[in-house]
Amino acid sequence: MEAINWRWATFADLSLADLYAVMALRQRVFVVEQHCPYLDADGLDAGAWHLIVKTKQIVGGLRVLPAGARFPEMSIGRVCTAPEVRKMGLGREMMRRAIAKFGDRPLTLSAQSYLRRFYEEFGFVVVGDEYLEDDIPHMKMTRAATRPNSRPPARGPVA
């Protein structure tokens, strides 16, 4: 395996090539692999922090939305890895990094139901009943803040 580069970026910090690669990866995983036609370009990426996982190409990523964008709390979403790098712990490391950066605040996510135990490993708990999102069973999960509130990151995303 090549060296892995982990990088947090705002939307404005993403190069066009990286933005294209992120969108292509998300479509490959969520639309093609999961047979789920949905609008990935939902207008929320511009206000999000993006964790980009790259070897020679982008192989994983997630986004963190500000409070109020999707849920009252900050939320983690679009967590994905390319099929060829699965079972290497990249998903767990992405979640660890997201919690390290934003875990001082409550976090919410809309988890695909089959990933419940994965997110429970990081302290997320189910809130409410299972529901369909884009015809895939999901559940809302939240995680309490782990440290006293601190200042937001020094440089936030530009909406």
C-alpha positions as CSV (number, residue, x, y, z in Angstrom):
1,M,0.0,0.0,0.0
2,E,1.3,3.5,-0.9
3,A,1.6,6.2,1.7
4,I,-1.7,7.6,2.9
5,N,-2.2,11.4,3.0
6,W,-4.9,12.7,5.4
7,R,-6.1,16.2,4.8
8,W,-8.8,18.4,6.2
9,A,-10.0,21.0,3.7
10,T,-12.8,23.5,3.4
11,F,-14.7,23.6,0.1
12,A,-12.7,26.6,-1.0
13,D,-9.4,24.7,-0.3
14,L,-10.3,21.8,-2.5
15,S,-8.7,21.9,-6.0
16,L,-11.0,21.3,-8.9
17,A,-9.3,17.9,-9.4
18,D,-9.8,16.9,-5.8
19,L,-13.4,18.1,-5.8
20,Y,-14.1,16.0,-8.9
21,A,-12.4,13.0,-7.4
22,V,-14.4,13.3,-4.2
23,M,-17.7,13.6,-6.1
24,A,-16.7,10.7,-8.4
25,L,-15.8,8.5,-5.4
26,R,-19.1,9.3,-3.6
27,Q,-21.1,8.5,-6.8
28,R,-19.1,5.3,-7.3
29,V,-19.9,4.1,-3.8
30,F,-23.4,5.5,-3.1
31,V,-25.0,5.6,-6.5
32,V,-23.4,2.8,-8.5
33,E,-22.3,0.3,-5.9
34,Q,-25.4,0.7,-3.7
35,H,-27.7,1.1,-6.7
36,C,-29.1,4.2,-5.2
37,P,-29.8,7.1,-7.5
38,Y,-29.8,10.3,-5.4
39,L,-28.6,13.9,-5.8
40,D,-25.1,13.9,-4.2
41,A,-24.6,17.6,-5.0
42,D,-27.0,18.7,-2.4
43,G,-25.7,22.2,-1.9
44,L,-24.2,21.4,1.6
45,D,-20.6,20.7,0.6
46,A,-19.7,24.4,0.4
47,G,-20.2,24.9,4.1
48,A,-18.6,21.6,5.2
49,W,-15.2,20.5,6.4
50,H,-13.9,17.6,4.2
51,L,-11.5,14.9,5.3
52,I,-9.7,13.7,2.2
53,V,-7.9,10.3,2.2
54,K,-5.4,10.0,-0.7
55,T,-2.8,7.6,-1.9
56,K,-2.0,8.2,-5.6
57,Q,-5.7,9.1,-5.9
58,I,-8.5,9.9,-3.4
59,V,-9.6,6.6,-1.8
60,G,-11.8,7.9,1.0
61,G,-13.5,10.8,2.6
62,L,-16.2,12.3,4.8
63,R,-17.7,15.6,5.4
64,V,-18.7,17.5,8.6
65,L,-21.5,19.9,8.3
66,P,-22.0,22.8,10.7
67,A,-24.8,22.8,13.2
68,G,-28.1,23.7,11.6
69,A,-27.1,22.6,8.1
70,R,-28.8,19.2,8.3
71,F,-29.4,18.6,12.0
72,P,-29.4,20.9,15.0
73,E,-25.9,19.5,15.9
74,M,-22.8,19.3,13.7
75,S,-23.1,16.2,11.6
76,I,-20.8,13.7,9.9
77,G,-21.8,12.3,6.5
78,R,-20.8,11.0,3.1
79,V,-18.4,8.6,4.9
80,C,-16.9,6.4,2.2
81,T,-13.9,4.4,1.0
82,A,-13.1,3.0,-2.4
83,P,-13.8,-0.8,-2.6
84,E,-10.1,-1.6,-3.2
85,V,-9.0,-0.1,0.2
86,R,-11.7,-1.5,2.4
87,K,-10.9,-3.7,5.4
88,M,-7.7,-1.6,6.0
89,G,-9.2,0.4,8.8
90,L,-9.5,3.7,6.8
91,G,-13.1,4.1,7.8
92,R,-12.3,3.8,11.5
93,E,-9.4,6.2,11.2
94,M,-11.6,8.7,9.4
95,M,-14.1,8.6,12.2
96,R,-11.3,8.9,14.8
97,R,-10.0,12.0,13.1
98,A,-13.4,13.5,12.8
99,I,-14.1,13.0,16.5
100,A,-10.6,14.3,17.4
101,K,-11.3,17.5,15.5
102,F,-15.0,18.0,16.3
103,G,-15.8,15.7,19.3
104,D,-15.9,18.6,21.7
105,R,-19.4,19.3,20.3
106,P,-22.3,17.0,20.0
107,L,-22.3,15.1,16.7
108,T,-25.2,13.5,14.7
109,L,-25.2,11.3,11.7
110,S,-27.7,9.5,9.5
111,A,-26.3,6.0,9.5
112,Q,-27.1,3.2,7.1
113,S,-28.6,0.7,9.5
114,Y,-26.2,-2.1,8.7
115,L,-23.4,0.2,10.0
116,R,-25.0,0.7,13.5
117,R,-22.3,-1.3,15.4
118,F,-19.5,0.5,13.5
119,Y,-20.8,3.9,14.7
120,E,-21.5,2.6,18.2
121,E,-17.8,1.9,18.5
122,F,-17.3,5.7,18.5
123,G,-20.0,6.4,21.1
124,F,-22.9,7.1,18.8
125,V,-26.3,6.0,20.0
126,V,-29.5,5.5,18.1
127,V,-32.2,8.1,18.4
128,G,-35.7,7.2,17.2
129,D,-36.9,4.6,14.8
130,E,-35.3,3.3,11.6
131,Y,-36.4,5.2,8.5
132,L,-35.8,5.1,4.7
133,E,-33.4,7.6,3.2
134,D,-33.1,7.2,-0.6
135,D,-34.8,3.8,-0.2
136,I,-32.0,2.5,2.1
137,P,-32.7,1.8,5.9
138,H,-31.1,4.4,8.1
139,M,-31.1,5.5,11.7
140,K,-30.3,8.8,13.3
141,M,-27.4,8.5,15.7
142,T,-25.9,11.1,18.1
143,R,-22.8,11.4,20.1
144,A,-22.4,13.6,23.2
145,A,-19.5,16.1,23.3
146,T,-16.4,14.6,25.0
147,R,-14.7,17.7,26.1
148,P,-15.9,21.1,27.3
149,N,-16.9,23.4,24.5
150,S,-13.9,25.2,23.0
151,R,-13.6,27.7,20.3
152,P,-14.4,26.5,16.8
153,P,-11.6,25.6,14.4
154,A,-9.4,28.6,13.6
155,R,-10.6,28.9,10.0
156,G,-14.1,27.8,9.2
157,P,-15.5,26.9,5.8
158,V,-16.8,29.6,3.6
159,A,-20.4,29.1,2.8
